[in-house]
Amino acid sequence: MTPVPQPEPVQLISPPYHFQPPTKLIHSQSDINHFRDSPTFKNYLGFIVSLSESIRGHKLSDPCHTSPVINSIVSILQTLTQFVEDIPPLQQSSRYGNLAYRDWHERMTESSDSFMLQFLPEEMNSATVELTPYFTDSFGNSSRIDYGTGHETNFAAWLYCLARLGVIKEEDYHAVVARVFVKYMELMRKLQLVYSLEPAGSHGVWGLDDYHFLPYIFGASQLVDHKYMKPKSIHNEDILENFSDEYMYLQCIQFIRKVKKGPFAEHSPMLDDISGVPNWKKVNSGLLKMYKVEVMEKVPIMQHFLFGSIIKW
């Protein structure tokens, strides 16, 4: 039996800093094994579990502590959403879609260093050399015009880097999920729909989702011990209609129903199977184990992951 990953306090790094451009170091299964057995792997995964626990039992609209850093990151994601809306509708058509997405991606990349400087303390300004590559890899690939769980993991890794630097603190975690990650998902769905991004490394119908994994973990945690909603509630149209704004898991299901045609059990058999699990606590712990094995321990996904002085090899 695979043990359920547990929350861990993020290990802070302290000066003197030696920031460096992060590089790809995973090329084979033996590299994955080395990474899996490292303190870095355990601490990053512990951070994901801590984020999951911070949102447990909370609706997205519940009040939470929002620091200036959180507000700044949300504002950056809003700016990137605006970049999409700035492109004339004609250029968003399928004929120009690839070109338009490359333009969007280039604009995002060119702005990234200045985005980081909006919230980094002055003594950490040189960290942009390390932080920016995680950030720019979070929004899909402009050559392949695709997006998947590897890109999503880069966004989580970027947040983890900010936590290791002490820029994001533990009291921010609730807002990291309910404000930052929600805004990131909103942007990614817009990019997926407007630019028809291909799923990167999708397992087809045998995967959890073509593009995402983390919102299911966070979303299941939100619903733990909910009085009325059970995993089987995803099949109830009224519940999806009325509560998807408040619960990430339901939001994901509703998005799939919007973009996929045909019986749910046929196009999303794994999510259909999960709906038969008796409670959300089991769904949450099962998804955490699955994330570790199906995302963090898979060469095709993690071969793009970056290592530097903040996320050490």
LUMTOR-271661 format. One record per residue (C-alpha): z, y, x; residue in one letter; residue number from 0. Coordinates in Angstrom, 1 decimal, m for minus. Each point is the difference from the previous one (the first is absolute). Example, Ala and Ser with C-alpha at 12.3 -4.5 7.8 and 13.67 -1.06 7.14 Angstrom:
<pts>
<<7.8, m4.5, 12.3>, A, 0>
<<m0.7, 3.4, 1.4>, S, 1>
</pts>
This chain:
<pts>
<<0.0, 0.0, 0.0>, M, 0>
<<m0.9, 3.4, 1.3>, T, 1>
<<3.0, 2.3, m0.1>, P, 2>
<<m0.3, 3.2, m2.0>, V, 3>
<<m0.3, 3.0, 2.4>, P, 4>
<<3.1, 2.2, 0.0>, Q, 5>
<<0.5, 3.8, 0.3>, P, 6>
<<0.7, 1.4, 3.4>, E, 7>
<<0.9, 3.5, 1.2>, P, 8>
<<m2.9, 1.5, 1.9>, V, 9>
<<0.7, 0.1, 3.8>, Q, 10>
<<m0.3, 3.7, 0.9>, L, 11>
<<m1.7, 1.0, 3.3>, I, 12>
<<1.6, 2.7, 2.0>, S, 13>
<<m1.3, 2.4, 2.7>, P, 14>
<<m1.5, 0.1, 2.6>, P, 15>
<<m3.1, m0.9, m2.0>, Y, 16>
<<m3.0, m1.5, 1.6>, H, 17>
<<m2.6, 0.2, m2.8>, F, 18>
<<m3.3, m1.8, 0.7>, Q, 19>
<<m3.2, m0.7, m2.0>, P, 20>
<<0.7, m3.3, m1.8>, P, 21>
<<m2.3, m3.0, 0.6>, T, 22>
<<m1.0, m3.3, m1.7>, K, 23>
<<1.6, m3.0, 1.7>, L, 24>
<<m0.3, m2.8, m2.5>, I, 25>
<<m3.1, m2.2, 0.6>, H, 26>
<<1.2, m3.6, m0.7>, S, 27>
<<2.5, m2.2, m1.8>, Q, 28>
<<2.2, m0.1, 3.2>, S, 29>
<<0.1, 3.9, m0.1>, D, 30>
<<1.2, m0.2, m3.6>, I, 31>
<<2.7, m2.6, 1.0>, N, 32>
<<1.1, 2.4, 2.8>, H, 33>
<<0.1, 2.9, m2.5>, F, 34>
<<1.8, m2.1, m2.7>, R, 35>
<<2.8, m0.9, 2.4>, D, 36>
<<0.5, 3.6, 1.2>, S, 37>
<<2.8, 2.5, m1.0>, P, 38>
<<m2.8, 2.4, m1.0>, T, 39>
<<m1.3, m2.4, m2.7>, F, 40>
<<3.5, m0.6, m1.4>, K, 41>
<<0.8, 3.7, m0.1>, N, 42>
<<m3.2, 1.1, m1.6>, Y, 43>
<<0.3, m2.7, m2.7>, L, 44>
<<3.7, 1.0, m0.4>, G, 45>
<<m1.2, 3.6, m0.7>, F, 46>
<<m2.4, m1.3, m2.7>, I, 47>
<<2.9, m1.9, m1.6>, V, 48>
<<2.2, 3.1, 0.2>, S, 49>
<<m2.7, 2.1, m1.8>, L, 50>
<<m0.2, m2.7, m2.6>, S, 51>
<<3.7, 0.0, m0.6>, E, 52>
<<0.1, 3.9, m0.2>, S, 53>
<<m2.1, m0.1, m3.2>, I, 54>
<<1.8, m2.9, m1.6>, R, 55>
<<0.8, 0.7, m3.7>, G, 56>
<<m1.6, 3.5, 0.2>, H, 57>
<<m2.9, 1.4, m2.0>, K, 58>
<<m2.4, 2.1, 1.9>, L, 59>
<<1.1, 3.2, m1.9>, S, 60>
<<3.7, m0.5, 0.9>, D, 61>
<<1.4, 2.9, 2.1>, P, 62>
<<0.2, m0.7, 3.7>, C, 63>
<<0.8, 1.9, 3.2>, H, 64>
<<m3.2, 1.7, 1.2>, T, 65>
<<0.3, 1.5, 3.5>, S, 66>
<<m2.4, 2.7, 1.3>, P, 67>
<<m1.7, m2.8, 2.0>, V, 68>
<<m0.7, m2.1, m3.1>, I, 69>
<<m1.3, 3.1, m1.8>, N, 70>
<<m2.3, 0.7, 3.0>, S, 71>
<<m1.4, m3.5, 0.0>, I, 72>
<<m0.6, 0.1, m3.7>, V, 73>
<<m1.8, 3.3, 0.4>, S, 74>
<<m2.2, m1.5, 2.8>, I, 75>
<<m1.0, m2.9, m2.3>, L, 76>
<<m0.8, 2.5, m2.7>, Q, 77>
<<m2.2, 1.9, 2.4>, T, 78>
<<m1.9, m3.2, 0.8>, L, 79>
<<m0.4, m0.6, m3.7>, T, 80>
<<m1.4, 3.5, m0.3>, Q, 81>
<<m2.5, m0.9, 2.8>, F, 82>
<<m1.5, m2.6, m2.4>, V, 83>
<<m0.2, 2.5, m2.9>, E, 84>
<<m1.7, 2.6, 2.3>, D, 85>
<<m3.1, m2.3, 0.4>, I, 86>
<<m2.7, 0.8, m2.6>, P, 87>
<<m0.3, m2.7, m2.7>, P, 88>
<<m3.7, m0.7, 1.0>, L, 89>
<<1.1, m1.0, 3.5>, Q, 90>
<<2.6, m2.3, m1.5>, Q, 91>
<<m2.7, m2.1, m1.6>, S, 92>
<<m0.7, m3.5, 1.5>, S, 93>
<<m3.1, 1.4, 1.8>, R, 94>
<<2.1, 2.4, 2.0>, Y, 95>
<<3.4, m1.8, m0.3>, G, 96>
<<0.1, m1.4, 3.6>, N, 97>
<<m1.0, 3.3, 1.5>, L, 98>
<<2.5, 1.9, m2.2>, A, 99>
<<2.8, m2.4, 1.0>, Y, 100>
<<m0.8, 0.4, 3.7>, R, 101>
<<0.1, 3.8, m0.5>, D, 102>
<<3.4, m0.3, m1.8>, W, 103>
<<1.3, m2.3, 2.8>, H, 104>
<<m1.2, 2.3, 2.7>, E, 105>
<<1.6, 3.0, m1.6>, R, 106>
<<3.3, m2.0, m0.4>, M, 107>
<<m0.2, m1.0, 3.7>, T, 108>
<<m0.7, 3.5, 1.2>, E, 109>
<<3.0, 1.4, m1.9>, S, 110>
<<2.5, m2.8, 0.9>, S, 111>
<<1.6, 1.5, 3.1>, D, 112>
<<0.7, 3.3, m1.8>, S, 113>
<<1.4, m2.1, m2.9>, F, 114>
<<2.5, m1.6, 2.3>, M, 115>
<<1.0, 3.3, 1.5>, L, 116>
<<1.0, 1.2, m3.5>, Q, 117>
<<3.2, m2.1, 0.0>, F, 118>
<<0.6, m1.1, 3.6>, L, 119>
<<2.9, 1.8, 1.8>, P, 120>
<<m1.4, 2.0, 2.9>, E, 121>
<<1.4, m2.3, 2.7>, E, 122>
<<m2.0, m2.8, m1.6>, M, 123>
<<m3.4, 1.7, m0.2>, N, 124>
<<m1.4, m2.2, 2.7>, S, 125>
<<0.6, m3.0, m2.4>, A, 126>
<<m3.3, 0.8, m1.7>, T, 127>
<<m1.8, m2.0, 2.6>, V, 128>
<<1.8, m3.1, m1.3>, E, 129>
<<0.5, 0.8, m3.7>, L, 130>
<<m3.5, 1.2, m0.9>, T, 131>
<<m1.8, m3.3, 0.7>, P, 132>
<<2.3, m1.8, m2.5>, Y, 133>
<<m0.6, 2.7, m2.5>, F, 134>
<<m3.8, 0.1, 0.3>, T, 135>
<<m0.1, m3.8, m0.3>, D, 136>
<<1.8, 0.1, m3.3>, S, 137>
<<m2.9, 1.1, m2.1>, F, 138>
<<m2.7, m2.6, 0.6>, G, 139>
<<m2.8, m0.5, 2.5>, N, 140>
<<m2.8, 2.6, 0.0>, S, 141>
<<m2.5, m2.4, 1.7>, S, 142>
<<0.5, m3.0, m2.2>, R, 143>
<<0.9, 2.2, m3.1>, I, 144>
<<2.9, m2.4, m0.8>, D, 145>
<<3.7, 0.0, m0.6>, Y, 146>
<<2.6, m2.7, m0.1>, G, 147>
<<3.6, m1.1, 0.7>, T, 148>
<<m0.4, 0.7, 3.7>, G, 149>
<<m0.6, 3.7, m0.7>, H, 150>
<<2.9, 0.1, m2.4>, E, 151>
<<2.2, m1.6, 2.7>, T, 152>
<<m1.1, 2.8, 2.3>, N, 153>
<<1.3, 2.5, m2.5>, F, 154>
<<3.3, m1.8, m0.2>, A, 155>
<<0.0, m0.2, 3.9>, A, 156>
<<m0.5, 3.8, 0.1>, W, 157>
<<3.0, 0.4, m2.2>, L, 158>
<<2.0, m2.4, 2.1>, Y, 159>
<<m0.9, 2.1, 3.1>, C, 160>
<<1.4, 3.1, m1.7>, L, 161>
<<3.1, m1.9, m0.8>, A, 162>
<<0.4, m1.2, 3.6>, R, 163>
<<m0.3, 3.6, 1.1>, L, 164>
<<2.7, 1.0, m2.5>, G, 165>
<<m2.5, 2.3, m1.8>, V, 166>
<<0.4, m2.2, m3.1>, I, 167>
<<3.6, m0.9, m0.7>, K, 168>
<<1.6, m2.8, m2.0>, E, 169>
<<0.9, 2.4, m2.9>, E, 170>
<<m3.8, 0.7, m0.2>, D, 171>
<<m1.0, m3.6, m0.8>, Y, 172>
<<0.1, 0.3, m3.8>, H, 173>
<<m2.3, 3.0, 0.2>, A, 174>
<<m2.2, m1.7, 2.6>, V, 175>
<<m0.8, m2.6, m2.6>, V, 176>
<<0.2, 2.0, m3.3>, A, 177>
<<m1.7, 3.2, 1.4>, R, 178>
<<m1.9, m0.7, 3.2>, V, 179>
<<m1.3, m3.6, m0.6>, F, 180>
<<m0.9, 0.8, m3.6>, V, 181>
<<m2.1, 3.0, 1.1>, K, 182>
<<m1.6, m2.2, 2.7>, Y, 183>
<<m0.9, m2.6, m2.7>, M, 184>
<<m1.4, 2.7, m2.2>, E, 185>
<<m2.2, 1.2, 2.8>, L, 186>
<<m1.2, m3.5, 1.0>, M, 187>
<<m0.9, m0.8, m3.6>, R, 188>
<<m2.1, 3.1, m0.1>, K, 189>
<<m1.7, m0.9, 3.3>, L, 190>
<<m0.6, m3.5, m1.2>, Q, 191>
<<m1.6, 1.1, m3.3>, L, 192>
<<m1.9, 3.1, 1.2>, V, 193>
<<m1.4, m1.6, 3.2>, Y, 194>
<<m0.2, m3.6, m1.1>, S, 195>
<<2.0, m1.2, 3.0>, L, 196>
<<m0.5, m3.7, 0.7>, E, 197>
<<3.2, m2.1, 0.2>, P, 198>
<<0.7, m0.8, 3.7>, A, 199>
<<0.9, m3.6, 0.7>, G, 200>
<<0.4, m0.8, m3.7>, S, 201>
<<0.7, m3.7, m1.0>, H, 202>
<<m2.1, 0.6, m3.1>, G, 203>
<<1.7, m1.3, m3.2>, V, 204>
<<2.5, m2.0, 2.2>, W, 205>
<<1.6, 3.2, 1.4>, G, 206>
<<2.8, 2.0, m1.6>, L, 207>
<<m2.1, 3.1, m0.3>, D, 208>
<<m3.3, 1.2, 1.6>, D, 209>
<<1.6, 3.0, 1.6>, Y, 210>
<<3.8, 0.2, m0.1>, H, 211>
<<3.2, m2.0, 0.5>, F, 212>
<<2.9, 2.4, 0.4>, L, 213>
<<0.1, 1.6, m3.5>, P, 214>
<<0.5, m3.5, m1.4>, Y, 215>
<<3.1, m0.5, 2.2>, I, 216>
<<1.4, 3.5, m0.8>, F, 217>
<<m1.1, m0.4, m3.7>, G, 218>
<<1.8, m3.3, m0.4>, A, 219>
<<3.1, 1.5, 1.5>, S, 220>
<<m0.1, 2.8, m2.5>, Q, 221>
<<0.1, m2.5, m2.8>, L, 222>
<<2.8, m2.2, 1.3>, V, 223>
<<2.6, m0.5, m2.8>, D, 224>
<<m2.1, 2.0, m2.5>, H, 225>
<<1.4, m0.7, m3.5>, K, 226>
<<m3.3, m0.5, m1.8>, Y, 227>
<<m2.9, m0.4, 2.5>, M, 228>
<<m0.5, m3.4, 1.5>, K, 229>
<<m2.8, m1.1, 2.3>, P, 230>
<<m1.9, m1.3, m3.0>, K, 231>
<<0.0, 3.5, m1.5>, S, 232>
<<m3.1, 0.8, 2.1>, I, 233>
<<m2.0, m1.6, m2.8>, H, 234>
<<1.3, 2.4, m2.6>, N, 235>
<<m2.5, 2.9, m0.5>, E, 236>
<<2.6, 2.2, m1.6>, D, 237>
<<2.4, m0.4, 2.9>, I, 238>
<<m2.8, 0.8, 2.5>, L, 239>
<<m1.1, 3.0, m2.0>, E, 240>
<<3.5, 1.5, m0.4>, N, 241>
<<1.7, m0.9, 3.3>, F, 242>
<<m2.6, m0.1, 2.8>, S, 243>
<<0.8, 3.6, 0.9>, D, 244>
<<3.5, m1.0, 0.9>, E, 245>
<<m0.4, m3.4, 1.6>, Y, 246>
<<m2.3, m0.7, 3.0>, M, 247>
<<m0.5, m3.6, m0.8>, Y, 248>
<<m1.3, 0.8, m3.5>, L, 249>
<<m2.1, 2.8, 1.4>, Q, 250>
<<m1.7, m2.6, 2.3>, C, 251>
<<m0.7, m2.4, m2.8>, I, 252>
<<m1.4, 2.8, m2.2>, Q, 253>
<<m2.3, 1.1, 2.8>, F, 254>
<<m1.3, m3.6, 0.4>, I, 255>
<<m0.6, m0.3, m3.7>, R, 256>
<<m2.0, 3.3, 0.1>, K, 257>
<<m2.3, m1.0, 2.9>, V, 258>
<<m0.4, m3.8, m0.6>, K, 259>
<<m1.7, m1.6, m3.0>, K, 260>
<<0.8, m3.4, m1.6>, G, 261>
<<3.1, m2.0, m0.6>, P, 262>
<<2.9, 1.1, 2.2>, F, 263>
<<0.9, m3.6, 1.0>, A, 264>
<<m3.6, m0.4, 1.4>, E, 265>
<<m0.3, 3.1, 2.1>, H, 266>
<<3.7, 0.2, 1.1>, S, 267>
<<1.3, m3.6, m0.1>, P, 268>
<<2.8, 0.7, 2.5>, M, 269>
<<1.4, 3.0, m2.0>, L, 270>
<<m0.3, m2.1, m3.1>, D, 271>
<<2.0, m2.8, 1.7>, D, 272>
<<2.7, 2.5, 1.1>, I, 273>
<<0.3, 1.1, m3.7>, S, 274>
<<1.5, m3.4, m0.6>, G, 275>
<<2.9, 0.6, 2.4>, V, 276>
<<3.3, 0.3, m2.0>, P, 277>
<<1.3, 3.3, 1.5>, N, 278>
<<m1.0, 3.0, 2.1>, W, 279>
<<2.5, m0.8, 2.8>, K, 280>
<<m1.9, m3.2, 0.7>, K, 281>
<<m3.3, 1.8, m0.2>, V, 282>
<<1.3, 2.6, 2.5>, N, 283>
<<1.4, m2.5, 2.5>, S, 284>
<<m3.1, m2.2, m0.3>, G, 285>
<<m2.3, 3.0, 0.6>, L, 286>
<<2.0, 1.0, 3.1>, L, 287>
<<m0.4, m3.5, 1.4>, K, 288>
<<m3.7, 0.1, m0.8>, M, 289>
<<m0.5, 3.4, 1.6>, Y, 290>
<<1.5, m1.4, 3.2>, K, 291>
<<m2.3, m3.0, 0.1>, V, 292>
<<m3.2, 1.2, m1.7>, E, 293>
<<m0.2, 3.5, 1.5>, V, 294>
<<2.3, 0.3, 3.1>, M, 295>
<<m0.8, m3.4, 1.4>, E, 296>
<<m3.8, 0.0, m0.5>, K, 297>
<<m2.3, 0.7, 2.9>, V, 298>
<<m2.9, 1.5, m2.0>, P, 299>
<<2.4, 2.6, m1.5>, I, 300>
<<2.3, 0.7, 3.0>, M, 301>
<<m2.7, 0.1, 2.6>, Q, 302>
<<m0.4, 3.7, m0.9>, H, 303>
<<3.7, 0.7, 0.3>, F, 304>
<<1.1, 2.5, 2.7>, L, 305>
<<2.7, m0.1, 2.6>, F, 306>
<<1.4, 2.9, 2.1>, G, 307>
<<3.4, 1.3, 1.0>, S, 308>
<<1.3, 0.3, m3.6>, I, 309>
<<m1.2, m3.4, m1.3>, I, 310>
<<0.4, m2.1, 3.2>, K, 311>
<<m1.9, m3.1, 0.9>, W, 312>
</pts>
